[in-house]
Amino acid sequence: MGGRVFSIYLEYDEQLKESYPVYPDFAERPEYTDEGRPFSTAEQESCAQCKPKTSGEPKPFDCGGCGWFHREQMPYDPIGLCMCDAWHLKIKSESEEMK
């Protein structure tokens, strides 16, 4: 996704007696593409800029239901990119930094 690889670990729940995947916490530790787009998990709580995928629908409760959430390959990928300009980091090019 976005030229990056993220490790997904399994954690075991003693009460449920089953394992579940633990995805990166991008809200706590943000990560960005080289272009400045933030990574997000589909289950991450939606933000104030969220928008429904279809006009007229209610706002989603998580990033996976947001119209800004972009999955690169598969329609149910758990990790995606936020395409909202409000969260886009403006990355300076080397020529801009020399000014």
C-alpha positions as CSV (number, residue, x, y, z in Angstrom):
1,M,0.0,0.0,0.0
2,G,1.5,3.3,-1.0
3,G,4.9,1.6,-1.5
4,R,5.0,0.5,2.1
5,V,4.7,-2.8,3.9
6,F,3.2,-3.1,7.4
7,S,3.6,-6.0,9.7
8,I,0.3,-7.5,11.0
9,Y,0.5,-9.6,14.2
10,L,-1.8,-12.0,15.7
11,E,-2.8,-11.6,19.4
12,Y,-4.5,-14.3,21.4
13,D,-7.5,-13.5,23.5
14,E,-7.7,-15.9,26.5
15,Q,-11.4,-15.3,27.1
16,L,-12.5,-15.9,23.5
17,K,-9.9,-18.6,23.0
18,E,-9.0,-17.2,19.5
19,S,-6.5,-15.1,17.8
20,Y,-7.2,-11.8,16.0
21,P,-5.0,-9.5,13.8
22,V,-3.5,-6.4,15.3
23,Y,-3.1,-3.6,12.7
24,P,-0.9,-0.5,13.1
25,D,-2.4,2.3,15.1
26,F,-2.1,5.2,12.7
27,A,-4.1,7.5,15.0
28,E,-1.4,7.1,17.7
29,R,1.6,6.8,15.3
30,P,0.8,8.4,12.0
31,E,2.6,7.3,8.9
32,Y,2.5,8.9,5.4
33,T,3.2,8.0,1.8
34,D,6.1,9.8,0.1
35,E,3.5,12.2,-1.3
36,G,2.2,13.0,2.2
37,R,-1.0,11.0,2.2
38,P,-1.8,9.5,5.6
39,F,-2.3,5.8,6.1
40,S,-5.4,4.6,8.0
41,T,-7.1,1.4,8.9
42,A,-10.7,0.8,7.9
43,E,-11.7,0.3,11.5
44,Q,-10.2,3.6,12.7
45,E,-12.9,6.0,14.0
46,S,-13.9,8.6,11.4
47,C,-12.9,12.2,11.7
48,A,-14.8,15.5,11.3
49,Q,-13.9,15.6,7.6
50,C,-15.5,12.2,6.8
51,K,-18.0,12.0,4.0
52,P,-20.4,9.2,2.9
53,K,-19.3,7.2,-0.1
54,T,-22.8,7.9,-1.7
55,S,-24.4,11.4,-1.6
56,G,-27.4,11.5,0.7
57,E,-26.2,8.7,3.0
58,P,-25.3,9.3,6.7
59,K,-21.7,10.0,7.6
60,P,-19.8,6.8,8.4
61,F,-18.5,5.9,11.9
62,D,-15.2,4.5,10.6
63,C,-12.6,5.3,7.9
64,G,-13.6,2.2,5.9
65,G,-17.0,3.7,5.2
66,C,-15.6,7.1,4.3
67,G,-15.6,8.5,0.8
68,W,-12.0,9.7,1.3
69,F,-10.7,6.2,2.2
70,H,-8.8,4.7,-0.7
71,R,-8.0,1.0,-0.9
72,E,-5.2,0.3,-3.4
73,Q,-5.9,-3.2,-4.5
74,M,-8.8,-5.1,-2.9
75,P,-12.2,-3.7,-2.0
76,Y,-11.9,-4.9,1.6
77,D,-8.3,-4.2,2.4
78,P,-8.0,-3.3,6.1
79,I,-5.3,-0.6,5.4
80,G,-5.8,2.3,3.1
81,L,-5.0,5.9,2.4
82,C,-6.9,9.0,3.4
83,M,-7.3,11.1,0.3
84,C,-8.8,14.1,2.1
85,D,-6.7,17.3,1.6
86,A,-7.3,18.3,5.2
87,W,-5.0,15.5,6.3
88,H,-2.5,15.7,3.4
89,L,1.0,16.7,4.5
90,K,2.5,19.2,2.1
91,I,5.9,17.7,1.3
92,K,8.5,20.2,0.2
93,S,10.7,19.3,-2.7
94,E,14.5,19.7,-2.4
95,S,14.4,22.8,-4.6
96,E,11.8,24.4,-2.2
97,E,13.9,23.6,0.9
98,M,17.0,25.3,-0.6
99,K,15.1,28.7,-0.8
